[in-house]
């Protein structure tokens, strides 16, 4: 047994015995076969596996293959039958991967020299079996050869690619900082299989290519607003790195926001409410555009008013994950917003969750690197 197999045993045996056995591996009959309490039995198994694993490593280093095989069988003898079967299942479900993918831009053109970080893990993602970085060729193609069960692909990195990735072969588009998981087999759990993707049928990743990135503000914030129709300005101040709701009207801000609600609806969260958002010397427009790379030239309205009548559950709110473009300060700022409004977040105030991207240089470019 080599060092890789030793590591496999250590990860599987210790992790599963200690963390999972008490929950669903041991039955009453199995517990009766060990001494004292369940915890003492597990500790005894753990200590014995540690001891045998040390001996196994020494035997491997000294080239004593027969001794290593005997110790391996002894390790398996310390485990409940169900856990042995699981170890065998994990070890038997390692597949050789010869995976082809292709990165293209929003126009379907290949993206050369994009880097893709990947990793392979064993079944149930209990051990990393391979990891590395591949780079696309002039045709946007990349190839990963490894062995394991689950393939994880990070978002491709390239100087001219934004953090917005569109639906390609993936069931869902990439989101910033996340990965796409593919497995050897499709179990109907929403995880795709990596089988069948060849040089002639590559896995397509659609990226958004941007010729120039500009300095934009982006982040997420929770705005606590007093529910008394008083105006708050959505603004970035020197003491805070993110945007806040500052009481009153401040012309160097971008948006004015106010809210009201029925105090009697607090307990059941079903009272009437209204939120008003107004752009300072500009306007807003609702959008279903998931890739807010560039704000539109026109089509803006000065004020957005969203309200709900009494008796309706907040679960039917018309302001949940709503998307808007906006412009403010006579075209000196352009931005995009994702907004969710919770009128009864707290007794003293309502809440507005805002994801924002803002270009404060008068440009409509909203691309994030």
C-alpha positions as CSV (number, residue, x, y, z in Angstrom):
1,X,0.0,0.0,0.0
2,X,1.5,3.4,-1.0
3,X,1.3,6.7,0.9
4,X,-1.7,7.8,-1.1
5,X,-3.6,4.8,0.1
6,X,-2.5,5.4,3.6
7,X,-3.9,8.9,3.4
8,X,-7.1,7.6,1.9
9,X,-7.5,5.2,4.9
10,X,-6.7,7.9,7.4
11,X,-9.2,10.4,6.0
12,X,-12.0,7.9,5.5
13,X,-11.6,5.9,8.6
14,X,-11.0,8.6,11.2
15,X,-13.5,11.0,9.6
16,X,-16.2,8.5,9.1
17,X,-15.7,6.6,12.4
18,X,-15.7,9.6,14.6
19,X,-18.1,11.9,12.8
20,X,-20.6,9.6,11.2
21,X,-20.7,6.3,13.0
22,X,-22.6,7.6,16.0
23,X,-25.3,9.0,13.7
24,X,-26.1,6.2,11.2
25,X,-23.4,3.5,10.8
26,X,-23.7,1.6,14.0
27,X,-26.7,-0.5,14.8
28,X,-27.5,-1.9,18.3
29,X,-26.1,-5.3,17.4
30,X,-22.8,-3.8,16.3
31,X,-22.5,-1.7,19.5
32,X,-23.0,-4.9,21.5
33,X,-19.8,-6.2,20.0
34,X,-17.6,-3.6,21.6
35,X,-17.0,-2.7,25.3
36,X,-18.6,0.0,27.5
37,X,-20.2,3.0,25.9
38,X,-20.4,3.9,22.3
39,X,-18.0,6.8,22.8
40,X,-15.4,4.6,24.4
41,X,-15.8,2.0,21.6
42,X,-15.2,4.6,19.0
43,X,-12.2,6.0,20.8
44,X,-10.7,2.5,21.1
45,X,-11.2,2.0,17.3
46,X,-9.7,5.3,16.5
47,X,-6.6,4.7,18.7
48,X,-6.1,1.3,17.2
49,X,-6.4,2.7,13.6
50,X,-3.8,5.4,14.4
51,X,-1.4,2.7,15.7
52,X,-1.8,0.4,12.8
53,X,-1.6,3.3,10.3
54,X,1.8,4.3,11.8
55,X,3.0,0.7,11.4
56,X,1.6,0.6,7.9
57,X,3.5,3.7,6.9
58,X,6.8,2.3,8.4
59,X,6.3,-1.0,6.5
60,X,5.7,0.9,3.3
61,X,8.8,3.1,3.7
62,X,11.0,0.0,4.5
63,X,9.6,-1.9,1.5
64,X,8.0,-4.7,3.5
65,X,5.1,-5.4,1.2
66,X,3.8,-8.5,2.8
67,X,3.8,-6.9,6.2
68,X,2.0,-3.9,4.8
69,X,-0.7,-6.2,3.4
70,X,-1.2,-7.9,6.7
71,X,-1.5,-4.5,8.5
72,X,-4.0,-3.4,5.9
73,X,-6.2,-6.4,6.6
74,X,-5.9,-5.8,10.3
75,X,-7.1,-2.2,9.8
76,X,-10.1,-3.4,8.0
77,X,-10.7,-5.8,10.9
78,X,-11.2,-2.9,13.2
79,X,-14.1,-1.5,11.3
80,X,-17.8,-2.2,11.4
81,X,-19.0,-4.2,8.3
82,X,-21.0,-1.3,7.0
83,X,-18.0,1.1,7.1
84,X,-15.8,-1.5,5.4
85,X,-18.3,-1.6,2.6
86,X,-18.3,2.1,2.3
87,X,-14.5,2.3,2.1
88,X,-14.6,-0.4,-0.6
89,X,-17.3,1.5,-2.4
90,X,-15.3,4.8,-2.4
91,X,-12.1,3.1,-3.5
92,X,-13.9,1.2,-6.3
93,X,-15.6,4.4,-7.6
94,X,-12.5,6.2,-8.9
95,X,-12.6,6.7,-12.6
96,X,-10.1,7.9,-15.1
97,X,-11.0,11.3,-16.5
98,X,-10.2,12.6,-20.0
99,X,-12.4,15.7,-20.0
100,X,-12.5,18.4,-22.8
101,X,-14.0,21.8,-22.3
102,X,-14.2,25.1,-24.3
103,X,-14.4,28.7,-23.1
104,X,-16.3,31.1,-25.4
105,X,-17.4,34.7,-25.1
106,X,-20.9,36.2,-25.3
107,X,-20.6,36.1,-29.1
108,X,-19.6,32.4,-29.2
109,X,-16.0,33.3,-30.1
110,X,-13.2,31.2,-28.4
111,X,-11.3,32.7,-25.5
112,X,-7.6,31.8,-25.7
113,X,-5.2,31.7,-22.7
114,X,-7.9,31.5,-20.0
115,X,-6.8,29.6,-16.9
116,X,-9.1,27.1,-15.2
117,X,-8.3,25.8,-11.7
118,X,-9.7,22.3,-11.2
119,X,-9.7,19.6,-8.6
120,X,-10.8,16.0,-8.4
121,X,-12.1,14.3,-5.3
122,X,-13.0,10.8,-4.3
123,X,-16.6,9.7,-3.9
124,X,-18.5,11.9,-1.3
125,X,-15.6,14.4,-1.8
126,X,-13.7,12.9,1.2
127,X,-10.3,13.2,-0.4
128,X,-8.6,15.3,-3.1
129,X,-7.2,13.0,-5.7
130,X,-5.9,15.6,-8.1
131,X,-5.7,19.4,-8.6
132,X,-4.1,21.7,-11.1
133,X,-4.5,24.5,-13.6
134,X,-5.1,24.2,-17.3
135,X,-5.0,26.9,-20.0
136,X,-7.2,27.2,-23.1
137,X,-5.5,27.0,-26.5
138,X,-6.1,29.3,-29.5
139,X,-9.5,27.6,-30.0
140,X,-10.6,28.1,-26.4
141,X,-10.1,24.4,-25.7
142,X,-8.8,22.8,-22.5
143,X,-8.2,19.2,-21.5
144,X,-8.1,17.7,-18.0
145,X,-6.7,14.2,-17.3
146,X,-7.0,12.9,-13.8
147,X,-8.6,10.2,-11.7
148,X,-11.4,10.4,-9.1
149,X,-15.2,10.8,-8.9
150,X,-16.1,14.5,-8.6
151,X,-14.7,17.2,-10.8
152,X,-14.7,20.9,-9.6
153,X,-14.1,23.7,-12.1
154,X,-13.4,27.2,-10.9
155,X,-14.4,30.2,-13.0
156,X,-11.9,30.8,-15.8
157,X,-9.4,33.6,-15.2
158,X,-8.5,36.0,-18.0
159,X,-7.6,39.7,-18.1
160,X,-10.6,40.5,-20.3
161,X,-13.2,38.3,-18.7
162,X,-15.8,39.7,-16.3
163,X,-17.1,37.8,-13.3
164,X,-20.3,37.1,-15.2
165,X,-20.6,33.7,-16.8
166,X,-23.5,32.7,-18.9
167,X,-25.4,29.4,-19.2
168,X,-23.4,27.1,-21.5
169,X,-23.4,23.4,-21.0
170,X,-23.7,24.0,-17.3
171,X,-27.2,23.8,-15.9
172,X,-26.6,27.0,-14.0
173,X,-24.3,29.9,-14.9
174,X,-21.2,30.5,-12.8
175,X,-21.5,33.0,-10.0
176,X,-18.6,35.0,-8.8
177,X,-16.1,33.0,-6.8
178,X,-18.0,29.7,-7.1
179,X,-17.4,26.4,-8.8
180,X,-19.3,24.0,-11.0
181,X,-19.3,20.4,-9.9
182,X,-19.6,17.4,-12.2
183,X,-19.6,13.7,-11.2
184,X,-18.8,10.4,-12.8
185,X,-22.5,9.5,-12.8
186,X,-25.7,11.6,-12.9
187,X,-27.7,10.6,-9.8
188,X,-30.5,13.0,-10.5
189,X,-29.4,15.4,-7.7
190,X,-28.8,18.3,-10.0
191,X,-25.1,17.4,-10.4
192,X,-24.1,16.8,-14.0
193,X,-22.0,13.9,-15.2
194,X,-18.6,14.7,-16.7
195,X,-18.9,11.7,-19.0
196,X,-19.1,12.1,-22.8
197,X,-17.3,15.5,-23.1
198,X,-14.7,14.9,-25.8
199,X,-12.6,17.0,-28.2
200,X,-15.5,16.9,-30.7
201,X,-18.1,17.5,-28.0
202,X,-16.5,19.8,-25.4
203,X,-18.2,21.2,-22.2
204,X,-19.0,24.8,-23.0
205,X,-18.3,27.6,-20.6
206,X,-19.7,30.9,-21.8
207,X,-17.9,34.0,-20.5
208,X,-18.5,37.7,-20.9
209,X,-15.5,39.4,-22.6
210,X,-14.9,43.0,-21.7
211,X,-12.4,45.2,-23.6
212,X,-11.8,47.6,-20.7
213,X,-12.5,47.4,-17.0
214,X,-13.1,50.6,-15.1
215,X,-13.1,51.4,-11.4
216,X,-16.5,50.5,-10.1
217,X,-17.9,50.1,-6.6
218,X,-19.6,46.8,-5.8
219,X,-20.8,45.1,-2.7
220,X,-23.8,44.1,-0.6
221,X,-25.3,46.0,2.2
222,X,-28.3,45.9,4.6
223,X,-30.0,49.3,5.0
224,X,-32.1,49.8,8.1
225,X,-34.8,52.4,7.5
226,X,-37.2,54.0,9.9
227,X,-40.7,53.1,8.7
228,X,-42.0,56.7,9.0
229,X,-41.6,57.9,5.3
230,X,-38.5,59.9,6.2
231,X,-36.0,60.1,3.4
232,X,-32.6,58.4,3.5
233,X,-29.8,58.9,1.0
234,X,-28.0,55.9,-0.5
235,X,-24.4,57.2,-0.2
236,X,-20.8,56.2,0.3
237,X,-19.1,58.1,3.2
238,X,-15.5,58.4,4.1
239,X,-15.8,56.4,7.3
240,X,-17.5,53.4,5.6
241,X,-16.1,51.3,2.8
242,X,-19.6,50.3,1.7
243,X,-22.7,52.3,0.9
244,X,-25.1,53.2,3.6
245,X,-28.5,54.8,4.1
246,X,-27.8,58.3,5.6
247,X,-30.7,60.2,7.1
248,X,-31.9,63.2,5.1
249,X,-31.2,64.4,1.5
250,X,-27.5,64.6,0.4
251,X,-27.0,65.7,-3.2
252,X,-23.7,63.9,-3.5
253,X,-25.5,60.6,-3.0
254,X,-27.2,58.5,-5.7
255,X,-30.6,57.5,-4.5
256,X,-33.3,58.7,-2.0
257,X,-35.2,55.9,-0.2
258,X,-38.1,55.9,2.2
259,X,-40.6,53.4,3.5
260,X,-43.8,53.1,5.5
261,X,-45.6,50.1,6.9
262,X,-48.8,49.2,8.9
263,X,-47.7,48.8,12.5
264,X,-50.5,46.4,13.1
265,X,-48.9,43.9,10.6
266,X,-45.7,43.4,12.6
267,X,-46.8,40.2,14.4
268,X,-48.2,38.4,11.3
269,X,-46.0,40.3,8.8
270,X,-49.0,40.8,6.6
271,X,-49.7,44.5,6.9
272,X,-49.7,47.1,4.1
273,X,-46.4,48.7,3.2
274,X,-44.7,50.9,0.7
275,X,-41.2,51.7,-0.4
276,X,-40.2,54.6,-2.6
277,X,-36.8,54.8,-4.4
278,X,-35.9,58.0,-6.3
279,X,-32.7,58.7,-8.3
280,X,-31.1,62.1,-7.5
281,X,-31.1,64.0,-10.8
282,X,-31.6,60.7,-12.8
283,X,-33.9,57.7,-12.9
284,X,-34.3,53.9,-12.5
285,X,-35.6,51.1,-14.7
286,X,-36.5,47.5,-13.8
287,X,-34.6,44.8,-15.7
288,X,-34.5,41.0,-16.0
289,X,-30.9,41.3,-17.4
290,X,-28.8,38.8,-15.3
291,X,-25.5,40.1,-16.8
292,X,-25.4,43.8,-15.9
293,X,-22.3,44.7,-17.9
294,X,-23.5,48.0,-19.3
295,X,-26.2,50.4,-18.2
296,X,-28.7,51.4,-20.9
297,X,-28.7,54.9,-22.5
298,X,-32.3,55.7,-21.8
299,X,-35.6,54.3,-20.6
300,X,-35.2,55.5,-17.0
301,X,-38.1,56.8,-14.7
302,X,-37.4,59.2,-11.9
303,X,-39.1,57.2,-9.1
304,X,-40.0,53.6,-8.3
305,X,-42.8,53.0,-5.9
306,X,-43.6,49.4,-4.7
307,X,-46.4,48.7,-2.3
308,X,-48.5,45.9,-0.9
309,X,-52.0,45.8,0.6
310,X,-52.9,44.7,4.0
311,X,-53.6,41.0,4.5
312,X,-51.2,39.7,2.0
313,X,-48.4,37.5,3.3
314,X,-44.8,38.9,2.9
315,X,-44.0,35.7,1.1
316,X,-45.9,37.1,-1.9
317,X,-43.9,40.3,-1.8
318,X,-43.5,42.0,-5.2
319,X,-40.1,43.3,-4.0
320,X,-37.8,40.3,-3.7
321,X,-34.7,40.0,-5.7
322,X,-35.7,42.8,-8.0
323,X,-33.2,44.1,-10.5
324,X,-32.8,47.7,-11.6
325,X,-30.5,49.9,-13.6
326,X,-30.1,53.5,-12.5
327,X,-28.4,56.8,-13.4
328,X,-27.9,59.7,-11.0
329,X,-26.3,63.1,-10.6
330,X,-27.1,64.2,-14.2
331,X,-25.3,61.2,-15.7
332,X,-22.2,61.3,-13.5
333,X,-23.1,57.9,-12.0
334,X,-24.6,54.7,-13.5
335,X,-25.3,51.5,-11.6
336,X,-27.3,48.4,-11.1
337,X,-29.1,47.1,-8.0
338,X,-30.5,43.8,-6.8
339,X,-33.1,44.6,-4.0
340,X,-35.0,42.6,-1.5
341,X,-37.3,44.5,0.9
342,X,-38.3,43.2,4.3
343,X,-40.8,45.7,5.8
344,X,-40.9,43.9,9.2
345,X,-37.3,43.0,9.6
346,X,-37.1,44.6,13.0
347,X,-39.7,46.3,15.3
348,X,-37.9,49.7,14.9
349,X,-37.1,49.6,11.3
350,X,-37.6,47.9,7.9
351,X,-34.8,46.4,5.9
352,X,-33.5,46.7,2.4
353,X,-30.9,44.3,1.2
354,X,-29.0,45.8,-1.7
355,X,-26.4,44.3,-4.1
356,X,-24.9,47.2,-6.0
357,X,-22.5,47.9,-8.9
358,X,-21.8,51.6,-9.4
359,X,-19.6,53.5,-11.9
360,X,-19.1,57.0,-10.5
361,X,-17.1,58.3,-13.5
362,X,-20.0,59.0,-15.8
363,X,-19.5,55.7,-17.8
364,X,-22.1,53.1,-18.4
365,X,-19.5,50.3,-18.0
366,X,-20.5,48.1,-15.0
367,X,-18.2,45.2,-15.7
368,X,-16.5,43.6,-12.6
369,X,-13.2,42.0,-13.2
